[in-house]
Amino acid sequence: MARKKVWIEVALNGAWPRALQPNIPVTAAEIIAEGVACVNAGAAIVHAHTLDPVSGRQNTDPDNCQTFIAGIQRQVDAIVYPTAVGLPMPDDAALRCATTDELTRRGALEWGVLDPGSCNFSTRESAANLFGSDGDVYINGPRVLRASAERAAQNGWRPAYACYEPGFIREGAKLYRDIPGLKTPVFRFMLSSGFTFCFPPRDWAVEALAKLMAEEAPGAPWMVAGLHVDLIPLIPAIVALGGHVRVGLEDAAFQCPRGNVELVAEAADAIRAAGGEPATATEVRASLAMADATRVA
């Protein structure tokens, strides 16, 4: 009996400073080295934020993105996509998507970030340490969401949806239904032990979100991820329900003593133990092409 093909995405860094996550790669050379090693350990998808090599702050540099995308793909078969938007995020789709659109024009990009909703970003203990006394609100209003999704359809990049609350799944599915030419999105459930959004990492949470997916976007792919979270105990449930997995230092608990490669290898072992097999990037692309064709048909 063939094993289920399970995608592994690795999120290498995020927008965290090294004070919170000391082992993240920052420079393009570091991102390339870790991305290649993670693919060799079982990842098919590599995600990285483009960061200023001096300050560590997130930026919008398309040349840096193209450097690490091409540098990884020259050595291994991988889907590589960045987060490359200024902070605070602009309330204008053209500005938000500028780097993504430019990379698509250069032929460098397959996927792009499009998070279909808004939520509070505060930690369970205190928001002050990360975002100031009032925490932070992650805003993706309906107008900018629709305009961004229309740009994705026009420019041909595939939306990667981070779903920080269950309603993000419903909004993302609505965009998919409403916008002609939008490629099948990849829905990513964002769980957390350290933040207050969505659900904690529990089997029942995965089951509930998978049921919502089946109702709102049947046939669309989904994966489980999060921030400040350990997903390894959930992998048997994820594999059984037909989902995929994201790991990495963007998503791990702060001050994680392990590196990205170790996190990917651990996920790959857990997937195999649950009866699955890590998919290659070629297999991920083929699966998505079938989903796109089903929609057209």
C-alpha positions as CSV (number, residue, x, y, z in Angstrom):
1,M,0.0,0.0,0.0
2,A,1.4,3.4,-1.0
3,R,2.2,5.8,1.8
4,K,0.5,9.2,1.9
5,K,2.7,11.9,0.5
6,V,2.9,14.6,3.2
7,W,4.4,18.0,2.5
8,I,6.9,19.5,4.8
9,E,7.4,23.3,4.8
10,V,10.2,24.8,6.7
11,A,9.9,28.4,7.9
12,L,13.5,29.4,8.5
13,N,13.4,32.7,10.4
14,G,10.4,34.9,10.6
15,A,10.5,38.5,11.6
16,W,11.9,37.7,15.1
17,P,15.2,39.2,16.2
18,R,18.0,36.9,17.2
19,A,17.5,38.0,20.8
20,L,14.3,35.9,20.7
21,Q,15.4,33.2,18.3
22,P,19.2,33.0,18.3
23,N,19.6,30.3,15.6
24,I,17.7,31.9,12.7
25,P,19.5,32.5,9.4
26,V,19.5,36.2,8.5
27,T,21.8,36.8,5.4
28,A,21.0,35.3,2.0
29,A,24.0,33.0,2.3
30,E,22.8,31.7,5.6
31,I,19.2,31.2,4.3
32,I,20.6,29.3,1.2
33,A,22.7,27.0,3.3
34,E,19.9,26.2,5.8
35,G,17.3,25.9,3.0
36,V,19.4,23.4,1.1
37,A,20.1,21.3,4.2
38,C,16.4,21.3,5.2
39,V,15.4,20.1,1.7
40,N,17.9,17.3,2.0
41,A,16.4,16.4,5.4
42,G,12.9,16.2,3.9
43,A,11.4,19.6,3.3
44,A,9.8,20.4,-0.1
45,I,8.9,24.0,0.7
46,V,11.2,26.7,2.1
47,H,9.8,30.0,3.5
48,A,12.0,32.8,4.7
49,H,11.6,36.5,5.6
50,T,14.0,38.9,3.9
51,L,15.9,40.6,6.7
52,D,18.4,43.4,6.8
53,P,21.8,41.7,7.4
54,V,22.8,44.5,9.9
55,S,19.7,45.4,11.8
56,G,17.8,42.1,11.3
57,R,14.6,44.0,10.5
58,Q,12.3,42.7,7.8
59,N,12.5,44.6,4.5
60,T,11.2,44.5,0.9
61,D,14.4,43.8,-1.0
62,P,13.6,41.8,-4.2
63,D,17.3,41.3,-5.0
64,N,17.9,39.6,-1.6
65,C,14.8,37.4,-2.1
66,Q,15.9,36.4,-5.6
67,T,19.4,35.6,-4.4
68,F,18.2,33.1,-1.8
69,I,15.4,31.7,-3.9
70,A,17.8,31.0,-6.8
71,G,20.6,29.9,-4.5
72,I,18.5,27.2,-3.0
73,Q,16.9,26.1,-6.3
74,R,20.2,25.8,-8.0
75,Q,21.1,23.0,-5.6
76,V,17.9,21.3,-4.8
77,D,14.3,20.9,-6.0
78,A,12.3,23.2,-3.8
79,I,9.4,25.6,-3.7
80,V,10.9,28.8,-2.1
81,Y,8.8,31.8,-1.2
82,P,9.5,34.9,0.9
83,T,7.7,37.3,3.2
84,A,8.9,40.7,1.9
85,V,6.7,43.5,3.1
86,G,7.6,46.5,5.2
87,L,6.6,46.9,8.8
88,P,4.2,48.3,9.7
89,M,2.3,46.8,6.8
90,P,0.9,49.3,4.3
91,D,-2.9,49.4,3.7
92,D,-2.4,49.3,0.0
93,A,-2.3,46.1,-2.1
94,A,0.2,47.5,-4.7
95,L,2.7,48.3,-1.9
96,R,2.0,45.1,0.0
97,C,2.5,42.9,-3.1
98,A,5.2,45.0,-4.7
99,T,8.1,42.6,-4.0
100,T,6.0,39.5,-4.7
101,D,4.8,41.0,-8.0
102,E,8.4,41.9,-9.0
103,L,9.7,38.5,-8.2
104,T,6.9,37.0,-10.3
105,R,7.8,39.2,-13.2
106,R,11.4,38.0,-12.9
107,G,10.2,34.4,-13.0
108,A,11.6,33.8,-9.5
109,L,8.4,33.0,-7.6
110,E,5.8,30.3,-7.3
111,W,4.0,31.2,-4.1
112,G,3.2,34.4,-2.2
113,V,2.0,35.3,1.2
114,L,-1.7,36.3,1.5
115,D,-3.2,36.1,5.0
116,P,-7.1,36.3,4.7
117,G,-8.1,38.1,7.9
118,S,-7.2,40.2,10.9
119,C,-6.4,39.3,14.5
120,N,-4.7,40.3,17.8
121,F,-1.1,39.3,18.3
122,S,-0.6,39.1,22.0
123,T,1.1,36.5,24.1
124,R,-0.6,34.4,26.8
125,E,1.7,35.9,29.5
126,S,2.2,39.5,28.3
127,A,2.2,41.4,25.1
128,A,4.6,44.0,26.4
129,N,7.8,42.0,25.7
130,L,7.2,41.8,22.0
131,F,4.8,44.4,20.8
132,G,4.5,47.2,23.4
133,S,2.0,47.6,26.2
134,D,-1.1,47.1,23.9
135,G,0.2,44.2,21.9
136,D,-0.3,44.4,18.2
137,V,-3.2,44.0,15.7
138,Y,-2.5,42.2,12.5
139,I,-4.8,44.0,10.0
140,N,-5.8,42.6,6.6
141,G,-9.1,44.3,5.8
142,P,-11.5,43.1,3.1
143,R,-10.5,45.8,0.6
144,V,-6.8,45.1,0.6
145,L,-7.4,41.4,0.8
146,R,-9.5,41.3,-2.3
147,A,-7.1,43.6,-4.2
148,S,-4.1,41.5,-3.2
149,A,-5.9,38.3,-4.3
150,E,-6.8,39.9,-7.6
151,R,-3.1,40.7,-8.1
152,A,-2.2,37.1,-7.3
153,A,-4.6,36.0,-10.0
154,Q,-3.3,38.5,-12.5
155,N,0.4,37.8,-11.9
156,G,0.1,34.0,-11.4
157,W,1.4,33.5,-7.9
158,R,-0.2,31.0,-5.6
159,P,-1.6,32.3,-2.3
160,A,-0.2,30.8,0.9
161,Y,-2.8,31.5,3.5
162,A,-1.8,31.8,7.1
163,C,-5.1,31.2,9.0
164,Y,-4.7,32.7,12.4
165,E,-8.4,32.2,13.3
166,P,-11.1,29.9,11.9
167,G,-12.7,32.7,10.1
168,F,-9.6,33.1,8.0
169,I,-10.5,29.8,6.4
170,R,-13.9,31.0,5.5
171,E,-12.7,34.4,4.1
172,G,-9.9,32.6,2.1
173,A,-12.3,30.2,0.6
174,K,-14.6,33.1,-0.4
175,L,-11.8,34.8,-2.2
176,Y,-10.9,31.5,-3.9
177,R,-14.6,31.1,-5.1
178,D,-15.0,34.8,-6.1
179,I,-11.8,35.6,-8.0
180,P,-11.4,34.1,-11.4
181,G,-8.0,32.8,-12.2
182,L,-6.8,32.6,-8.6
183,K,-4.7,29.5,-8.1
184,T,-5.7,27.0,-5.5
185,P,-4.5,28.4,-2.2
186,V,-2.6,26.5,0.4
187,F,-4.4,26.9,3.7
188,R,-2.2,26.9,6.8
189,F,-3.8,26.5,10.3
190,M,-1.9,28.6,12.8
191,L,-2.0,27.1,16.3
192,S,-0.1,28.4,19.3
193,S,0.9,27.6,22.9
194,G,2.4,31.1,23.4
195,F,-0.1,33.4,21.6
196,T,-3.8,33.8,22.2
197,F,-5.0,33.5,18.6
198,C,-6.9,30.5,17.3
199,F,-6.5,27.1,19.1
200,P,-3.7,25.5,21.2
201,P,-1.9,22.6,19.5
202,R,-4.4,19.8,20.2
203,D,-5.7,16.9,18.1
204,W,-9.3,18.2,18.5
205,A,-8.2,21.6,17.1
206,V,-6.8,20.0,13.9
207,E,-10.0,17.9,13.6
208,A,-12.2,20.9,13.9
209,L,-10.3,23.0,11.4
210,A,-10.1,20.1,9.0
211,K,-13.9,19.8,9.1
212,L,-14.3,23.5,8.4
213,M,-11.9,23.1,5.5
214,A,-14.0,20.2,4.1
215,E,-17.1,22.4,4.2
216,E,-15.6,25.7,3.0
217,A,-12.9,24.6,0.5
218,P,-13.2,20.9,-0.3
219,G,-10.2,19.5,-2.1
220,A,-7.9,22.4,-1.3
221,P,-4.7,21.5,0.5
222,W,-4.1,22.4,4.1
223,M,-1.2,22.2,6.5
224,V,-0.7,22.8,10.2
225,A,1.7,25.3,11.6
226,G,1.7,28.1,14.2
227,L,3.8,30.4,16.2
228,H,5.5,29.4,19.5
229,V,4.3,25.9,19.0
230,D,5.5,22.3,18.8
231,L,3.5,20.2,16.3
232,I,5.3,16.9,16.5
233,P,2.7,15.3,18.8
234,L,0.0,16.3,16.3
235,I,1.6,14.6,13.3
236,P,-0.3,11.3,13.6
237,A,-3.6,13.2,13.5
238,I,-2.4,15.5,10.7
239,V,-1.4,12.5,8.5
240,A,-4.6,10.6,9.3
241,L,-6.7,13.6,8.3
242,G,-4.8,14.2,5.0
243,G,-3.0,17.3,6.0
244,H,0.6,18.6,5.7
245,V,3.1,20.1,8.2
246,R,5.2,23.2,8.7
247,V,8.1,23.4,11.1
248,G,11.1,25.7,11.6
249,L,12.4,28.5,13.8
250,E,9.8,31.0,12.7
251,D,7.2,28.7,14.3
252,A,9.1,27.2,17.2
253,A,9.0,28.4,20.8
254,F,11.4,31.3,21.5
255,Q,15.0,30.4,22.4
256,C,14.7,27.1,20.7
257,P,17.9,25.2,21.2
258,R,17.6,23.2,18.0
259,G,18.1,24.3,14.4
260,N,15.9,24.2,11.3
261,V,17.5,21.0,9.9
262,E,16.9,19.1,13.2
263,L,13.3,20.3,13.3
264,V,12.7,19.1,9.7
265,A,14.4,15.8,10.3
266,E,12.2,15.2,13.4
267,A,9.1,16.0,11.4
268,A,10.1,13.7,8.6
269,D,10.7,10.8,11.1
270,A,7.3,11.5,12.7
271,I,5.5,11.5,9.4
272,R,7.1,8.1,8.5
273,A,6.2,6.7,11.9
274,A,2.6,7.8,11.2
275,G,2.4,6.0,7.9
276,G,3.3,8.9,5.6
277,E,6.3,9.8,3.4
278,P,7.7,13.3,2.9
279,A,6.8,14.6,-0.5
280,T,9.2,16.2,-3.0
281,A,8.7,19.6,-4.5
282,T,7.9,18.0,-7.8
283,E,5.1,15.9,-6.1
284,V,3.8,19.0,-4.4
285,R,3.6,20.9,-7.7
286,A,1.9,17.9,-9.3
287,S,-0.8,17.8,-6.6
288,L,-1.4,21.5,-6.9
289,A,-1.7,21.3,-10.7
290,M,-4.4,18.6,-10.2
291,A,-6.3,20.9,-7.8
292,D,-6.1,23.8,-10.2
293,A,-7.3,21.6,-13.1
294,T,-10.2,20.3,-11.0
295,R,-11.3,23.9,-10.4
296,V,-11.1,24.8,-14.1
297,A,-13.0,21.7,-15.0
